[in-house]
Amino acid sequence: MPTMQDMTGQVALVTGAGGGLGGATAIRIAELGGDVAVLDVSAEALAATAEKVRAMGHKALELPLNLTDRTQCAQAIERTVAEFGKIDALCNVAGVLRCGASEDFAEADWDLVMKVNLEAPFFLSRAAIPHMKEKGGAIVNVCSTAAFKAQGYFSAYCASKAGLLHLTKTMAVEYIKTPIRINAVAPGGMDTVLAGEASPIFGLDPDIYGRLGNPRGMCVIEDVADMVAYLASPASRSIQGACMVVDTGEIVY
Ligand SMILES: NC(=O)c1ccc[n+]([C@@H]2O[C@H](COP(=O)([O-])OP(=O)(O)OC[C@H]3O[C@@H](n4cnc5c(N)ncnc54)[C@H](O)[C@@H]3O)[C@@H](O)[C@H]2O)c1
């Protein structure tokens, strides 16, 4: 069994791979020797990540799919297995942030956040598990410090990420007799497009949205990607149902 991070010969599906953390995760997995199926709703952003993976000498399957559609979640797994013959790791990185006062929160925003952040990881996992039950595999769910902190004006986001964390633990127990590892990563703030979606709160009450960030600043995206890749790799064989916090101290501050 490998003791160091090594993904040679491994196949990983990374969602949100057109974005900051998903893109960095796909590249990190390729650096470790893996082939990658990259999924994003933005075909253009996806193509840029896929090109970087190929430039490193690894295979990249582009999956321009929308995770709000459960059928497309299942298709993502099917197409990955059809292309590579297997799936060793599923990294659920895609996410959306919508915020604002709960009483004014649009139903469409609630639905979007729940579908992308909570439901898609479940339906992707459901489709991936039959391919991992015998040979083993890893599922890594990217939640957030928002899974632990009750943050005013982030009701849908906090609920979706707390739900994803508990989904991770529940499924880790359910599949504990199989060789599938199911874990989570909770990043703190990262300088990505998603972080900019928090701006509507700044017109609201600062006593309610409270302290954001900490004196150490934001996380380096590649550091978080490293943790996702570690949990996706066989090197994390002793870790099950855990949540690795990479947040520059945001939760403890
Ligand atoms: N940026 C932060 O401060 C921060 C903090 C904690 C956790 N996170 C989490 O990290 C993860 C990655 O976010 P990021 O910061 O890289 O943001 P990002 O906006 O750079 O990337 C998110 C990606 O998800 C994709 N996506 C959104 N909706 C989709 C859909 N319906 N179907 C397919 N793809 C879709 C987007 O197109 C985008 O490329 C998310 O789960 C986010 O909640 C981010």
The ligand as a MOL file (V3000), in Angstrom:
LIG
                    3D

  0  0  0     0  0            999 V3000
M  V30 BEGIN CTAB
M  V30 COUNTS 44 48 0 0 0
M  V30 BEGIN ATOM
M  V30 1 N -14.1960 30.7810 -1.6920 0
M  V30 2 C -14.4330 30.6340 -0.4020 0
M  V30 3 O -14.2280 31.5620 0.4130 0
M  V30 4 C -14.9200 29.3110 0.1290 0
M  V30 5 C -14.8910 29.0760 1.5020 0
M  V30 6 C -15.3200 27.8680 1.9980 0
M  V30 7 C -15.7830 26.8860 1.1400 0
M  V30 8 N -15.8070 27.1420 -0.2010 0 CHG=1
M  V30 9 C -16.3090 26.0710 -1.0660 0
M  V30 10 O -15.3060 25.7060 -1.9830 0
M  V30 11 C -15.9180 25.1570 -3.1410 0
M  V30 12 C -15.2820 25.7500 -4.4000 0
M  V30 13 O -15.6220 27.1110 -4.4740 0
M  V30 14 P -14.6420 28.2170 -5.0710 0
M  V30 15 O -14.3100 29.1300 -3.9570 0
M  V30 16 O -13.5630 27.5690 -5.8460 0 CHG=-1
M  V30 17 O -15.6530 29.0070 -6.0030 0
M  V30 18 P -15.6710 29.2480 -7.5820 0
M  V30 19 O -16.8480 30.1150 -7.8170 0
M  V30 20 O -14.3370 29.7100 -8.0480 0
M  V30 21 O -15.9150 27.7860 -8.1720 0
M  V30 22 C -17.1530 27.1250 -8.1030 0
M  V30 23 C -17.3570 26.3940 -9.4110 0
M  V30 24 O -18.5710 25.6330 -9.3230 0
M  V30 25 C -19.2070 25.7340 -10.5810 0
M  V30 26 N -20.6470 25.5070 -10.4720 0
M  V30 27 C -21.5430 26.3020 -9.8610 0
M  V30 28 N -22.7920 25.8370 -10.0670 0
M  V30 29 C -22.6600 24.7190 -10.8180 0
M  V30 30 C -23.5920 23.8090 -11.3670 0
M  V30 31 N -24.9260 23.9720 -11.2180 0
M  V30 32 N -23.1260 22.7610 -12.0950 0
M  V30 33 C -21.7960 22.6100 -12.2960 0
M  V30 34 N -20.8690 23.4550 -11.8180 0
M  V30 35 C -21.2980 24.5020 -11.0770 0
M  V30 36 C -18.9410 27.1600 -11.0310 0
M  V30 37 O -19.1450 27.3410 -12.4360 0
M  V30 38 C -17.5100 27.3720 -10.5930 0
M  V30 39 O -16.5870 27.0640 -11.6070 0
M  V30 40 C -17.4160 25.4160 -3.0060 0
M  V30 41 O -18.0620 24.2330 -2.5870 0
M  V30 42 C -17.4790 26.4740 -1.9270 0
M  V30 43 O -18.7040 26.4540 -1.2340 0
M  V30 44 C -15.3780 28.3140 -0.7370 0
M  V30 END ATOM
M  V30 BEGIN BOND
M  V30 1 1 1 2
M  V30 2 2 2 3
M  V30 3 1 2 4
M  V30 4 1 4 5
M  V30 5 2 4 44
M  V30 6 2 5 6
M  V30 7 1 6 7
M  V30 8 2 7 8
M  V30 9 1 8 9
M  V30 10 1 8 44
M  V30 11 1 9 10
M  V30 12 1 9 42
M  V30 13 1 10 11
M  V30 14 1 11 12
M  V30 15 1 11 40
M  V30 16 1 12 13
M  V30 17 1 13 14
M  V30 18 2 14 15
M  V30 19 1 14 16
M  V30 20 1 14 17
M  V30 21 1 17 18
M  V30 22 2 18 19
M  V30 23 1 18 20
M  V30 24 1 18 21
M  V30 25 1 21 22
M  V30 26 1 22 23
M  V30 27 1 23 24
M  V30 28 1 23 38
M  V30 29 1 24 25
M  V30 30 1 25 26
M  V30 31 1 25 36
M  V30 32 1 26 27
M  V30 33 1 26 35
M  V30 34 2 27 28
M  V30 35 1 28 29
M  V30 36 1 29 30
M  V30 37 2 29 35
M  V30 38 1 30 31
M  V30 39 2 30 32
M  V30 40 1 32 33
M  V30 41 2 33 34
M  V30 42 1 34 35
M  V30 43 1 36 37
M  V30 44 1 36 38
M  V30 45 1 38 39
M  V30 46 1 40 41
M  V30 47 1 40 42
M  V30 48 1 42 43
M  V30 END BOND
M  V30 END CTAB
M  END
